[in-house]
Every structure is written in C-alpha cells, then in structure tokens.
Amino acid sequence: MTIGASGYANYSPYYFPSSNQMFGCDEALRVTQTKDIHFVTARQLYKLLRIDNSILTIPPFKIARHKLIYVNPLPLKIDIKILSAAVSRIVVVHNFQVEDCNPDLEECLAGIFFAGLINGQWEQPEDHPVECRTIEVIGVLDIRAGEIYQP
C-alpha cells in the first residue's frame, strides 16, 4: 500500500483487485470547525479540482444529500500516478472507513473514490468492499492527458 500525504494529515489509499481506490481524512472533524467549510454542488467542486505535477488537489467541501451533510474537512492531495485506471470517475462517497467522532449526527465524513471503466461500464463503489456509498460524481480524470473533465 502506498501512502500519500499532504501538509495537513495522512491519507491512505486502499487498493482492490480492479481500478478502485479510496481516499479520505482520519477523524478530522474533531479538530476542524465545519462551519468554516463552504457548501458546494458537484459542478462547483469540479471547478475547484486542480492537478499540479501529477498531484490532484481536492479542497475541503460540504455537500448536502440524502438529508445529511457530507464533509471533507481537509484538502486531499492525491498522486494520480498511483491510480491503476487510465480513466476514472471521481466520486464523492460517504466514508465508512474511519470512525466519525463528530457529535453532529447530520454530518458525515466524505471520501473520494476513483471508479474505473471496465467493459464499458463504470465501477460502482457499493460493488466493492470499501465501505462507502456514492454521493456525487464530480469529474472524470484522464491520467494520460493529466486532465479532469465534467462528468
């Protein structure tokens, strides 16, 4: 397993047999004031994604869905060279990988899942044992081109 890191916290990519990988924060809601994180739509979050020298940066965000608030409280910095699929959907997911110690039961930790294209079908996070649920697709990553496209 490869570990990626940012200046804020460590993120662990979880590898599975196909092209799936999941990234998220460990218990950051305890130390971060979520009131300072802005709500975004999938389209707004897409516009905030950046690739610089093969590092994809996903800023902190809040997305409302399913009568809950999904929060990624810290920037995620992901080296796209470790992703196995040449083209992946960037999917915001409910992250069940870490213990969420936030006392606000309407707020949940979000994660990012990279779903590959296999036999013409996009992989679904729920089809793999990564303990997450799809919230929104925010972009399509083409590693060869180093570009992110609208979903």
QUITA-V572053 format. One record per residue. N is the residue number from 1. PHI is phi in whole degrees, 0 to 359 (* if undefined). PSI is psi in whole degrees, 0 to 359 (none if undefined). NEAR is the number of other C-alpha atoms within 12 Angstrom. Layout:
((N;PHI;PSI;NEAR) (N;PHI;PSI;NEAR))
This chain:
((1;*;136;13) (2;264;141;19) (3;251;128;19) (4;257;155;28) (5;217;152;23) (6;240;183;22) (7;284;356;12) (8;253;314;20) (9;200;166;22) (10;268;144;22) (11;236;136;31) (12;248;118;27) (13;283;138;32) (14;254;121;29) (15;266;141;24) (16;229;167;22) (17;307;326;13) (18;263;218;23) (19;266;11;28) (20;278;141;37) (21;211;145;42) (22;232;141;47) (23;229;148;47) (24;188;184;50) (25;257;151;41) (26;262;109;29) (27;50;30;28) (28;289;341;30) (29;296;338;32) (30;292;327;20) (31;253;357;16) (32;244;135;23) (33;278;110;20) (34;289;344;27) (35;295;339;16) (36;273;356;15) (37;262;134;21) (38;276;144;22) (39;289;141;23) (40;222;158;25) (41;267;169;22) (42;300;319;26) (43;295;319;19) (44;294;319;21) (45;295;321;30) (46;306;316;31) (47;292;342;20) (48;267;351;23) (49;289;141;30) (50;222;143;26) (51;241;127;27) (52;222;115;17) (53;52;50;15) (54;68;10;22) (55;255;116;25) (56;274;125;35) (57;250;127;30) (58;244;118;38) (59;286;167;33) (60;302;147;36) (61;202;163;37) (62;230;134;38) (63;231;130;36) (64;267;130;26) (65;195;149;24) (66;55;34;16) (67;62;23;12) (68;230;168;18) (69;243;121;30) (70;258;125;41) (71;238;130;43) (72;252;101;41) (73;281;346;38) (74;228;156;37) (75;297;139;33) (76;257;131;38) (77;239;113;33) (78;238;125;36) (79;284;109;29) (80;291;346;35) (81;293;340;23) (82;272;353;25) (83;285;139;36) (84;274;334;27) (85;272;138;29) (86;293;326;25) (87;231;130;32) (88;222;145;39) (89;281;139;40) (90;263;114;46) (91;242;126;40) (92;282;130;44) (93;230;157;42) (94;285;119;39) (95;267;106;33) (96;265;3;28) (97;290;332;28) (98;242;155;25) (99;285;123;20) (100;267;108;28) (101;267;8;18) (102;291;126;24) (103;288;345;12) (104;279;106;18) (105;287;352;14) (106;271;351;19) (107;254;134;30) (108;231;153;42) (109;285;134;44) (110;261;155;47) (111;225;177;49) (112;240;130;49) (113;240;133;47) (114;258;112;48) (115;258;122;40) (116;276;167;32) (117;259;115;23) (118;235;123;18) (119;51;41;7) (120;78;3;8) (121;240;137;12) (122;286;136;26) (123;294;152;27) (124;246;132;32) (125;305;325;35) (126;292;344;22) (127;276;359;16) (128;234;152;23) (129;280;58;19) (130;250;4;31) (131;55;62;24) (132;210;164;31) (133;226;137;30) (134;297;133;32) (135;249;303;33) (136;207;145;34) (137;269;125;33) (138;251;349;34) (139;180;173;32) (140;236;123;31) (141;260;124;37) (142;252;104;29) (143;295;319;28) (144;300;317;16) (145;276;344;15) (146;66;33;22) (147;235;154;25) (148;242;131;31) (149;245;159;24) (150;295;146;22) (151;292;none;21))
